[in-house]
Amino acid sequence: MAQKKSRQFSPDFRETAVREVVEKSRPVADVARDRGVTDQTIRNWLKQFQRTNSAAGTGLSLPERARMKELERRVREPEEENRFLGKSVAFFAKKRR
């Protein structure tokens, strides 16, 4: 009986796949299909990622962290717009004098 060899994946390959699931909220099955690995492989990488990153002390689960990143992005955009508008108002007020 032939024995299957387990494939080795680079840490970069693993991290990219996990980030697609965590940060982009893509389904595990879709990422696995796109990457040519099984669903369970991605789930194992997610568990490992969760173990190593929960040690960082955030205390948040993966979905909570993904949600927090999204909310931070949504807050950052209006703040940048406000800074730009403030600078443009100052520019035109200075020019008018």
MMTF fields as JSON, N, C-alpha, C and O atoms, coordinates in Angstrom:
{
  "mmtfVersion": "1.0.0",
  "mmtfProducer": "UNKNOWN",
  "numBonds": 387,
  "numAtoms": 388,
  "numGroups": 97,
  "numChains": 1,
  "numModels": 1,
  "chainsPerModel": [1],
  "groupsPerChain": [97],
  "chainIdList": ["A"],
  "bondAtomList": [4, 2, 8, 6, 12, 10, 16, 14, 20, 18, 24, 22, 28, 26, 32, 30, 36, 34, 40, 38, 44, 42, 48, 46, 52, 50, 56, 54, 60, 58, 64, 62, 68, 66, 72, 70, 76, 74, 80, 78, 84, 82, 88, 86, 92, 90, 96, 94, 100, 98, 104, 102, 108, 106, 112, 110, 116, 114, 120, 118, 124, 122, 128, 126, 132, 130, 136, 134, 140, 138, 144, 142, 148, 146, 152, 150, 156, 154, 160, 158, 164, 162, 168, 166, 172, 170, 176, 174, 180, 178, 184, 182, 188, 186, 192, 190, 196, 194, 200, 198, 204, 202, 208, 206, 212, 210, 216, 214, 220, 218, 224, 222, 228, 226, 232, 230, 236, 234, 240, 238, 244, 242, 248, 246, 252, 250, 256, 254, 260, 258, 264, 262, 268, 266, 272, 270, 276, 274, 280, 278, 284, 282, 288, 286, 292, 290, 296, 294, 300, 298, 304, 302, 308, 306, 312, 310, 316, 314, 320, 318, 324, 322, 328, 326, 332, 330, 336, 334, 340, 338, 344, 342, 348, 346, 352, 350, 356, 354, 360, 358, 364, 362, 368, 366, 372, 370, 376, 374, 380, 378, 384, 382],
  "bondOrderList": [1, 1, 1, 1, 1, 1, 1, 1, 1, 1, 1, 1, 1, 1, 1, 1, 1, 1, 1, 1, 1, 1, 1, 1, 1, 1, 1, 1, 1, 1, 1, 1, 1, 1, 1, 1, 1, 1, 1, 1, 1, 1, 1, 1, 1, 1, 1, 1, 1, 1, 1, 1, 1, 1, 1, 1, 1, 1, 1, 1, 1, 1, 1, 1, 1, 1, 1, 1, 1, 1, 1, 1, 1, 1, 1, 1, 1, 1, 1, 1, 1, 1, 1, 1, 1, 1, 1, 1, 1, 1, 1, 1, 1, 1, 1, 1],
  "groupList": [{"groupName": "MET", "atomNameList": ["N", "CA", "C", "O"], "elementList": ["N", "C", "C", "O"], "formalChargeList": [0, 0, 0, 0], "bondAtomList": [1, 0, 2, 1, 3, 2], "bondOrderList": [1, 1, 2], "singleLetterCode": "M", "chemCompType": "L-PEPTIDE LINKING"}, {"groupName": "ALA", "atomNameList": ["N", "CA", "C", "O"], "elementList": ["N", "C", "C", "O"], "formalChargeList": [0, 0, 0, 0], "bondAtomList": [1, 0, 2, 1, 3, 2], "bondOrderList": [1, 1, 2], "singleLetterCode": "A", "chemCompType": "L-PEPTIDE LINKING"}, {"groupName": "GLN", "atomNameList": ["N", "CA", "C", "O"], "elementList": ["N", "C", "C", "O"], "formalChargeList": [0, 0, 0, 0], "bondAtomList": [1, 0, 2, 1, 3, 2], "bondOrderList": [1, 1, 2], "singleLetterCode": "Q", "chemCompType": "L-PEPTIDE LINKING"}, {"groupName": "LYS", "atomNameList": ["N", "CA", "C", "O"], "elementList": ["N", "C", "C", "O"], "formalChargeList": [0, 0, 0, 0], "bondAtomList": [1, 0, 2, 1, 3, 2], "bondOrderList": [1, 1, 2], "singleLetterCode": "K", "chemCompType": "L-PEPTIDE LINKING"}, {"groupName": "SER", "atomNameList": ["N", "CA", "C", "O"], "elementList": ["N", "C", "C", "O"], "formalChargeList": [0, 0, 0, 0], "bondAtomList": [1, 0, 2, 1, 3, 2], "bondOrderList": [1, 1, 2], "singleLetterCode": "S", "chemCompType": "L-PEPTIDE LINKING"}, {"groupName": "ARG", "atomNameList": ["N", "CA", "C", "O"], "elementList": ["N", "C", "C", "O"], "formalChargeList": [0, 0, 0, 0], "bondAtomList": [1, 0, 2, 1, 3, 2], "bondOrderList": [1, 1, 2], "singleLetterCode": "R", "chemCompType": "L-PEPTIDE LINKING"}, {"groupName": "PHE", "atomNameList": ["N", "CA", "C", "O"], "elementList": ["N", "C", "C", "O"], "formalChargeList": [0, 0, 0, 0], "bondAtomList": [1, 0, 2, 1, 3, 2], "bondOrderList": [1, 1, 2], "singleLetterCode": "F", "chemCompType": "L-PEPTIDE LINKING"}, {"groupName": "PRO", "atomNameList": ["N", "CA", "C", "O"], "elementList": ["N", "C", "C", "O"], "formalChargeList": [0, 0, 0, 0], "bondAtomList": [1, 0, 2, 1, 3, 2], "bondOrderList": [1, 1, 2], "singleLetterCode": "P", "chemCompType": "L-PEPTIDE LINKING"}, {"groupName": "ASP", "atomNameList": ["N", "CA", "C", "O"], "elementList": ["N", "C", "C", "O"], "formalChargeList": [0, 0, 0, 0], "bondAtomList": [1, 0, 2, 1, 3, 2], "bondOrderList": [1, 1, 2], "singleLetterCode": "D", "chemCompType": "L-PEPTIDE LINKING"}, {"groupName": "GLU", "atomNameList": ["N", "CA", "C", "O"], "elementList": ["N", "C", "C", "O"], "formalChargeList": [0, 0, 0, 0], "bondAtomList": [1, 0, 2, 1, 3, 2], "bondOrderList": [1, 1, 2], "singleLetterCode": "E", "chemCompType": "L-PEPTIDE LINKING"}, {"groupName": "THR", "atomNameList": ["N", "CA", "C", "O"], "elementList": ["N", "C", "C", "O"], "formalChargeList": [0, 0, 0, 0], "bondAtomList": [1, 0, 2, 1, 3, 2], "bondOrderList": [1, 1, 2], "singleLetterCode": "T", "chemCompType": "L-PEPTIDE LINKING"}, {"groupName": "VAL", "atomNameList": ["N", "CA", "C", "O"], "elementList": ["N", "C", "C", "O"], "formalChargeList": [0, 0, 0, 0], "bondAtomList": [1, 0, 2, 1, 3, 2], "bondOrderList": [1, 1, 2], "singleLetterCode": "V", "chemCompType": "L-PEPTIDE LINKING"}, {"groupName": "GLY", "atomNameList": ["N", "CA", "C", "O"], "elementList": ["N", "C", "C", "O"], "formalChargeList": [0, 0, 0, 0], "bondAtomList": [1, 0, 2, 1, 3, 2], "bondOrderList": [1, 1, 2], "singleLetterCode": "G", "chemCompType": "PEPTIDE LINKING"}, {"groupName": "ILE", "atomNameList": ["N", "CA", "C", "O"], "elementList": ["N", "C", "C", "O"], "formalChargeList": [0, 0, 0, 0], "bondAtomList": [1, 0, 2, 1, 3, 2], "bondOrderList": [1, 1, 2], "singleLetterCode": "I", "chemCompType": "L-PEPTIDE LINKING"}, {"groupName": "ASN", "atomNameList": ["N", "CA", "C", "O"], "elementList": ["N", "C", "C", "O"], "formalChargeList": [0, 0, 0, 0], "bondAtomList": [1, 0, 2, 1, 3, 2], "bondOrderList": [1, 1, 2], "singleLetterCode": "N", "chemCompType": "L-PEPTIDE LINKING"}, {"groupName": "TRP", "atomNameList": ["N", "CA", "C", "O"], "elementList": ["N", "C", "C", "O"], "formalChargeList": [0, 0, 0, 0], "bondAtomList": [1, 0, 2, 1, 3, 2], "bondOrderList": [1, 1, 2], "singleLetterCode": "W", "chemCompType": "L-PEPTIDE LINKING"}, {"groupName": "LEU", "atomNameList": ["N", "CA", "C", "O"], "elementList": ["N", "C", "C", "O"], "formalChargeList": [0, 0, 0, 0], "bondAtomList": [1, 0, 2, 1, 3, 2], "bondOrderList": [1, 1, 2], "singleLetterCode": "L", "chemCompType": "L-PEPTIDE LINKING"}],
  "groupTypeList": [0, 1, 2, 3, 3, 4, 5, 2, 6, 4, 7, 8, 6, 5, 9, 10, 1, 11, 5, 9, 11, 11, 9, 3, 4, 5, 7, 11, 1, 8, 11, 1, 5, 8, 5, 12, 11, 10, 8, 2, 10, 13, 5, 14, 15, 16, 3, 2, 6, 2, 5, 10, 14, 4, 1, 1, 12, 10, 12, 16, 4, 16, 7, 9, 5, 1, 5, 0, 3, 9, 16, 9, 5, 5, 11, 5, 9, 7, 9, 9, 9, 14, 5, 6, 16, 12, 3, 4, 11, 1, 6, 6, 1, 3, 3, 5, 5],
  "groupIdList": [1, 2, 3, 4, 5, 6, 7, 8, 9, 10, 11, 12, 13, 14, 15, 16, 17, 18, 19, 20, 21, 22, 23, 24, 25, 26, 27, 28, 29, 30, 31, 32, 33, 34, 35, 36, 37, 38, 39, 40, 41, 42, 43, 44, 45, 46, 47, 48, 49, 50, 51, 52, 53, 54, 55, 56, 57, 58, 59, 60, 61, 62, 63, 64, 65, 66, 67, 68, 69, 70, 71, 72, 73, 74, 75, 76, 77, 78, 79, 80, 81, 82, 83, 84, 85, 86, 87, 88, 89, 90, 91, 92, 93, 94, 95, 96, 97],
  "secStructList": [7, 7, 7, 7, 7, 7, 7, 7, 7, 7, 2, 2, 2, 2, 2, 2, 2, 2, 2, 2, 2, 2, 2, 1, 7, 7, 7, 2, 2, 2, 2, 2, 2, 2, 2, 6, 1, 7, 2, 2, 2, 2, 2, 2, 2, 2, 2, 2, 2, 2, 2, 2, 2, 2, 6, 6, 6, 7, 7, 7, 7, 2, 2, 2, 2, 2, 2, 2, 2, 2, 2, 2, 2, 2, 2, 2, 2, 2, 2, 2, 2, 2, 2, 2, 2, 2, 2, 2, 2, 2, 2, 2, 2, 2, 2, 2, 7],
  "xCoordList": [0.838, 0.0, 0.88, 1.818, 0.592, 1.382, 0.996, -0.176, 2.008, 1.768, 1.796, 2.685, 0.837, 0.765, 1.799, 1.981, 2.467, 3.388, 2.612, 1.774, 2.884, 2.219, 2.952, 4.182, 2.173, 2.765, 3.19, 2.554, 4.247, 4.742, 4.406, 4.598, 3.906, 3.547, 4.382, 4.651, 4.782, 5.61, 4.781, 3.558, 5.445, 4.724, 3.991, 2.911, 4.567, 3.918, 2.62, 1.615, 2.638, 1.449, 0.343, -0.818, 0.72, -0.244, -0.832, -2.044, 0.056, -0.395, -1.343, -2.34, -1.027, -1.876, -3.262, -4.269, -3.313, -4.596, -5.412, -6.616, -4.757, -5.453, -5.952, -7.069, -5.152, -5.561, -6.756, -7.591, -6.839, -8.01, -9.278, -10.316, -9.199, -10.366, -10.673, -11.826, -9.636, -9.835, -10.157, -11.148, -9.337, -9.482, -10.491, -11.165, -10.599, -11.524, -12.844, -13.741, -12.963, -14.182, -14.621, -15.813, -13.657, -13.975, -14.24, -13.6, -15.154, -15.419, -14.195, -13.452, -14.005, -12.874, -12.882, -11.833, -14.057, -14.155, -13.667, -12.998, -13.993, -13.558, -12.041, -11.4, -11.481, -10.029, -9.32, -8.329, -9.831, -9.223, -9.26, -8.271, -10.382, -10.517, -9.549, -8.892, -9.456, -8.561, -7.093, -6.288, -6.76, -5.363, -4.981, -3.803, -5.978, -5.687, -5.377, -4.598, -5.986, -5.823, -7.206, -8.224, -7.228, -8.517, -9.02, -8.254, -10.318, -10.925, -10.285, -10.008, -10.057, -9.507, -8.101, -7.729, -7.329, -5.987, -6.076, -5.341, -6.97, -7.151, -7.627, -7.156, -8.551, -9.05, -7.917, -7.843, -7.044, -5.897, -4.994, -4.521, -4.752, -3.932, -4.599, -3.922, -5.929, -6.666, -6.523, -6.323, -6.629, -6.474, -5.081, -4.919, -4.085, -2.711, -2.534, -1.904, -3.09, -3.03, -3.699, -3.184, -4.85, -5.593, -4.793, -4.744, -4.175, -3.377, -2.204, -1.952, -1.496, -0.323, -0.714, -0.006, -1.815, -2.213, -3.019, -3.062, -3.655, -4.377, -3.384, -3.707, -2.173, -1.137, -0.677, -0.05, -0.986, -0.61, -1.386, -1.033, -2.43, -3.143, -4.352, -4.903, -4.78, -5.937, -7.21, -8.1, -7.306, -8.492, -9.692, -10.789, -9.506, -10.599, -10.502, -9.413, -11.66, -11.685, -11.388, -11.372, -11.157, -10.857, -11.956, -11.652, -13.235, -14.283, -14.361, -14.639, -14.115, -14.146, -13.023, -13.223, -11.833, -10.706, -10.969, -10.665, -11.538, -11.853, -12.879, -12.755, -13.874, -14.899, -14.28, -14.623, -13.371, -12.73, -11.886, -11.888, -11.175, -10.394, -11.292, -10.959, -12.428, -13.371, -13.895, -13.977, -14.248, -14.76, -13.686, -13.979, -12.449, -11.357, -11.167, -10.922, -11.279, -11.149, -12.264, -12.031, -13.496, -14.642, -14.529, -15.03, -13.887, -13.689, -12.548, -12.617, -11.503, -10.327, -10.658, -10.118, -11.52, -11.856, -12.468, -11.984, -13.507, -14.045, -13.035, -13.026, -12.183, -11.172, -10.206, -9.837, -9.794, -8.905, -9.598, -8.984, -10.875, -11.637, -11.738, -11.599, -11.978, -12.08, -10.759, -10.751, -9.638, -8.331, -8.113, -7.642, -8.46, -8.303, -9.171, -8.707, -10.429, -11.333, -10.839, -10.929, -10.321, -9.78, -8.614, -8.513, -7.734, -6.593, -7.05, -6.508, -8.052, -8.515, -9.213, -9.06, -9.965, -10.622, -9.559, -9.678, -8.527, -7.449, -6.743, -6.404, -6.522, -5.862, -6.681, -6.148, -7.995, -8.827, -9.054, -9.17, -9.121, -9.279, -8.025, -8.116, -6.876, -5.609, -5.5, -5.022, -5.934, -5.858, -6.795, -6.474, -7.905, -8.922, -8.48, -8.923, -7.618, -7.194, -6.374, -5.94],
  "yCoordList": [-1.179, 0.0, 1.239, 1.33, 2.192, 3.418, 4.371, 4.527, 4.991, 5.913, 7.346, 7.701, 8.154, 9.536, 10.372, 10.232, 11.239, 12.183, 13.431, 13.895, 13.967, 15.212, 16.371, 16.413, 17.298, 18.452, 19.476, 19.627, 20.16, 21.213, 22.562, 22.766, 23.471, 24.798, 25.825, 25.683, 26.85, 27.888, 28.668, 28.747, 29.237, 30.063, 31.229, 31.614, 31.793, 32.899, 32.435, 33.145, 31.254, 30.681, 30.479, 30.806, 29.939, 29.701, 31.017, 31.15, 31.983, 33.255, 33.98, 34.566, 33.936, 34.579, 33.948, 34.653, 32.623, 31.927, 32.27, 32.511, 32.292, 32.601, 34.037, 34.304, 34.954, 36.362, 36.583, 37.449, 35.81, 35.926, 35.564, 36.2, 34.548, 34.127, 35.14, 35.521, 35.569, 36.438, 37.87, 38.432, 38.463, 39.884, 40.184, 41.213, 39.294, 39.539, 38.797, 38.907, 38.049, 37.303, 36.365, 36.213, 35.754, 34.794, 33.435, 33.099, 32.649, 31.313, 30.405, 30.49, 29.545, 28.621, 27.767, 27.539, 27.296, 26.424, 27.133, 26.521, 28.407, 29.162, 29.341, 29.157, 29.698, 29.885, 28.56, 28.514, 27.491, 26.174, 25.779, 25.283, 25.997, 25.653, 26.471, 25.933, 27.776, 28.654, 28.275, 28.389, 27.833, 27.51, 26.058, 25.703, 25.226, 23.829, 22.972, 22.023, 23.305, 22.512, 22.131, 22.605, 21.282, 20.87, 21.908, 22.711, 21.864, 22.761, 22.572, 23.534, 21.308, 21.007, 21.579, 21.99, 21.611, 22.19, 23.662, 24.133, 24.389, 25.814, 25.976, 26.859, 25.133, 25.214, 24.971, 25.637, 24.019, 23.761, 24.98, 25.337, 25.623, 26.83, 27.945, 28.713, 28.046, 29.062, 28.833, 29.778, 27.572, 27.258, 27.641, 28.225, 27.309, 27.645, 29.168, 29.691, 29.861, 31.317, 31.902, 32.836, 31.345, 31.837, 31.604, 32.471, 30.444, 30.157, 31.126, 31.65, 31.366, 32.243, 33.697, 34.437, 34.121, 35.528, 35.824, 36.975, 34.835, 35.092, 35.263, 35.848, 34.746, 34.933, 36.383, 36.803, 37.145, 38.554, 39.371, 40.522, 38.804, 39.471, 40.274, 41.025, 40.145, 40.926, 40.415, 41.2, 39.102, 38.533, 38.489, 38.131, 38.845, 38.851, 37.621, 37.144, 37.128, 36.0, 36.508, 37.716, 35.597, 35.98, 36.826, 37.859, 36.421, 37.27, 38.651, 39.648, 38.703, 39.983, 40.895, 42.095, 40.31, 41.1, 41.606, 42.754, 40.739, 41.141, 42.28, 43.243, 42.168, 43.213, 44.515, 45.592, 44.421, 45.61, 46.29, 47.517, 45.518, 46.102, 46.843, 47.934, 46.239, 46.871, 48.18, 49.183, 48.175, 49.393, 50.474, 51.653, 50.081, 51.048, 51.685, 52.887, 50.883, 51.405, 52.399, 53.447, 52.056, 52.922, 54.246, 55.265, 54.248, 55.479, 56.299, 57.527, 55.613, 56.295, 57.113, 58.205, 56.61, 57.319, 58.7, 59.675, 58.832, 60.182, 61.093, 62.301, 60.521, 61.34, 61.938, 63.107, 61.147, 61.646, 62.725, 63.732, 62.514, 63.519, 64.821, 65.902, 64.728, 65.921, 66.684, 67.913, 65.959, 66.619, 67.364, 68.501, 66.706, 67.331, 68.581, 69.625, 68.475, 69.626, 70.777, 71.942, 70.444, 71.479, 72.208, 73.431, 71.457, 72.075, 72.939, 74.021, 72.46, 73.243, 74.523, 75.564, 74.469, 75.673, 76.677, 77.869, 76.199, 77.093, 77.708, 78.891, 76.935, 77.425, 78.534, 79.593, 78.286, 79.288, 80.513, 81.622, 80.353, 81.505, 82.368, 83.596, 81.747, 82.473, 83.192, 84.324, 82.551, 83.104, 84.301, 85.226, 84.303, 85.333, 86.659, 87.725, 86.591, 87.808, 88.699, 89.759],
  "zCoordList": [0.0, 0.0, 0.0, 0.793, -0.877, -0.97, 0.153, 0.495, 0.704, 1.8, 1.258, 0.484, 1.661, 1.203, 1.944, 3.153, 1.205, 1.823, 2.186, 1.413, 3.343, 3.715, 3.046, 3.005, 2.529, 1.862, 2.896, 3.939, 2.603, 3.48, 2.854, 1.655, 3.668, 3.203, 3.949, 5.142, 3.233, 3.848, 4.87, 4.755, 5.858, 6.838, 6.18, 6.63, 5.12, 4.407, 3.754, 3.793, 3.16, 2.522, 3.56, 3.316, 4.714, 5.79, 6.303, 6.474, 6.544, 7.092, 6.129, 6.552, 4.849, 3.854, 3.83, 3.761, 3.887, 3.885, 5.132, 5.044, 6.283, 7.542, 7.535, 7.978, 7.044, 7.004, 6.081, 6.341, 5.015, 4.14, 4.895, 4.711, 5.742, 6.515, 7.614, 7.814, 8.32, 9.484, 9.089, 9.554, 8.242, 7.954, 6.859, 6.897, 5.888, 4.776, 4.961, 4.125, 6.043, 6.374, 5.241, 4.974, 4.596, 3.544, 4.178, 5.175, 3.639, 4.178, 4.035, 3.057, 5.019, 5.021, 3.755, 3.153, 3.352, 2.18, 0.915, 0.083, 0.768, -0.416, -0.44, -1.475, 0.703, 0.781, 0.515, -0.213, 1.104, 0.908, -0.569, -1.107, -1.208, -2.632, -3.474, -4.365, -3.194, -3.949, -3.757, -4.681, -2.573, -2.245, -2.541, -2.509, -2.828, -3.142, -1.93, -2.014, -0.805, 0.422, 0.946, 0.442, 1.949, 2.513, 3.521, 4.054, 3.76, 4.754, 6.124, 6.84, 6.468, 7.793, 7.956, 9.055, 6.901, 6.974, 7.342, 8.21, 6.688, 7.0, 8.441, 9.156, 8.862, 10.256, 11.258, 12.29, 10.952, 11.834, 11.916, 12.995, 10.769, 10.755, 11.533, 12.216, 11.439, 12.198, 13.703, 14.467, 14.119, 15.55, 16.03, 17.102, 15.23, 15.592, 15.654, 16.574, 14.678, 14.658, 15.895, 16.508, 16.255, 17.421, 18.703, 19.576, 18.811, 20.011, 20.139, 21.224, 19.058, 19.136, 19.325, 20.008, 18.74, 18.853, 20.103, 20.537, 20.691, 21.934, 23.078, 24.112, 22.883, 23.887, 23.942, 24.914, 22.902, 22.857, 23.883, 24.142, 24.471, 25.548, 25.112, 25.917, 23.879, 23.448, 24.089, 24.416, 24.272, 24.878, 23.952, 24.382, 22.692, 21.738, 20.839, 20.521, 20.442, 19.514, 18.103, 17.865, 17.185, 15.807, 15.174, 14.578, 15.284, 14.698, 15.361, 14.694, 16.666, 17.359, 16.88, 16.687, 16.688, 16.192, 14.777, 14.451, 13.94, 12.571, 12.586, 11.828, 13.437, 13.557, 14.054, 13.566, 15.019, 15.556, 14.469, 14.372, 13.663, 12.574, 11.588, 11.127, 11.275, 10.356, 10.933, 10.224, 12.208, 12.849, 12.918, 12.72, 13.196, 13.228, 11.855, 11.755, 10.801, 9.444, 9.148, 8.546, 9.582, 9.331, 10.082, 9.607, 11.233, 11.991, 11.387, 11.337, 10.932, 10.401, 9.143, 8.965, 8.284, 7.039, 7.293, 6.717, 8.124, 8.381, 9.085, 8.85, 9.948, 10.616, 9.599, 9.711, 8.607, 7.558, 6.73, 6.375, 6.424, 5.675, 6.464, 5.892, 7.766, 8.606, 8.652, 8.598, 8.751, 8.748, 7.428, 7.409, 6.345, 5.028, 4.914, 4.454, 5.332, 5.264, 6.135, 5.748, 7.302, 8.191, 7.549, 7.64, 6.899, 6.223, 5.055, 4.83, 4.308, 3.156, 3.612, 2.972, 4.688, 5.224, 5.653, 5.371, 6.33, 6.768, 5.564, 5.585, 4.538, 3.322, 2.672, 2.343, 2.484, 1.818, 2.7, 2.177, 3.995, 4.894, 4.825, 4.827, 4.767, 4.676, 3.333, 3.273, 2.278, 0.943, 0.777, 0.032, 1.432, 1.307, 1.925, 1.498, 2.915, 3.636, 2.783, 3.235]
}
